[in-house]
Amino acid sequence: MPDQDVPAATPVPRMSVSAASLSSVKSDLAIAFLFEADRPVVPGAGNGPLQRALSLVARQEGFRGKRREVLVWHSAGRFPSARYMLAGLGPKDSFSTDAVRDAFGAAARRATATPARTPARVAAALPAPPHAGEGPGTEAI
């Protein structure tokens, strides 16, 4: 059954792989996947202005990084991407392939419902495994 929140004519975002950080990628939507924490640390945002801005927005909006939680912020031209999305993975200690799939699914549903130019340019900072040598994130993708 198709998702009822997404209009039938909505274009599917195209994705490509890059080693660039979210703070330098120009896109319609940049997605960061975060573990549940008191202070969100945005992968690919470094410690600069983008990290500070997204941390502030997350705090103001009550975003905690809970599993399936999604927050979209419009940068109003202050940063290279038009919008930034934070997608929650849940607690680090319960990180799994299913958590990554849930986060990607929630992000994809929200991304397709977010107005953007056609075709949309999407950038994503993929989740790193919480423990070295483990990789459910890669497995899920």
N, C-alpha and C positions, 0 to 999 in steps of 0.2 A: 504494500500500500504506500503511495507517495506521501512525503511529508506535507502536511496540510498548511504549514507556515510558509512554504516556498512556492511562489508563482510558477506555473508550468513553463513559461518562457525565460526563466532565470538562467543566464549562462553559467556553466561550470567553470570555476577558477582553474587556470593552468598553473602548474608548479614546476620549478626546476631546482637543481641542487647547486649550492654555492657555499664557499667557506667564509664569506663576508659576515660581519657582525650585523645585528639588527639596527645598530646605531648608524650604519652607513648605507644600508640597502634602501633604494627607492622603490616603493611598491604601493599598491592601493591598500593593502592590508598586510601587516607584519604580525605573526603569531608567536608568542612565547609560552612554553609549557612550564608550569611551576609546581613544585611540591608545596604541600600545605605547611605554612610557617607563620610565625609572628610578623616577620618582615620579609616581604617578597624580594627575592633576588632574581632579576630577569636575565635569563641566559642570553648572551650576545649583546647586552646593553652596556657592558663595562661598568665603570664606576662614575661615569660622566653624567651629563644633564639628562639623557634619556632614562637612565636608571633612577635618578632622583624624581623625575616627573612621573614615571610609571609607579614608583613606590608610593608617591603622594596620592595619586589617583586611586590606587588599590586601597590604601588606608582610608581615604575619604568615602569610597564606595562600599567598604566592608568586604572587599575581596580577600579571601584567605587561602585560595589554592585548593579548596575542597574538590573532591572528585566530581567531574562533570560541570564544575562552576566555570562560567565564562564572563569576561568583562571586555567591552569594546570601548576604546577611547579615541576621539578625533583629535589629531595633533594640531589642527588649525594652521598648518604650514610651519610649525616650529621645528619639526624633524623631517627627515627624508620621506618617510611613509605617511600616507594620508591618515590611516587609522592603525592603531595597535590593539591587538587582542591578547588577553591573558587567559590561558586555559588551565584549569586545575587538574593535577594528577593525584591529589590526595596525599596522605602521609607517606614519607619516605620508607618507613618500615613495612608498608603494605604495597610497595611498588611491584607491579606485575604487568604482563602482557595485556591483560584485560584493562588495567588502569590507563595504559597508553591508548588502547583502542577506544575506550570511553572518551578520553580527552580529545583525540583526533576526531571522533564522531561528533562530539558537542561543538568543536571548533568548526568543522565542515558545515554542520547545519546552520550555525550562526553566520558563517562566511557567505553561504549562498543566499541568505536572507538580508545581507548587508548591501545597500546600494553601492555600486562601483562602476567605473568605466567598463566597456566591453572590449576585449576580454579583460577580466580582472587580473592584476599581477599580485601574487601572494608570496610572501616570504615567511619562513617558519624557522625558529630556533628549536631544533629537535631536542627532546629530553635526554640528558646524560644519565646513565645508570647510577644509582646512589652509591654503589660499591664497585671498586675497580674490578674488572674482569667479568662483570655480569652485564647482560644486555637484553632485557626484555623489550626495551624500546625499539631496538633494531629488529628483533623478532616480529614485533607487531606490525611494523611498517612493511 
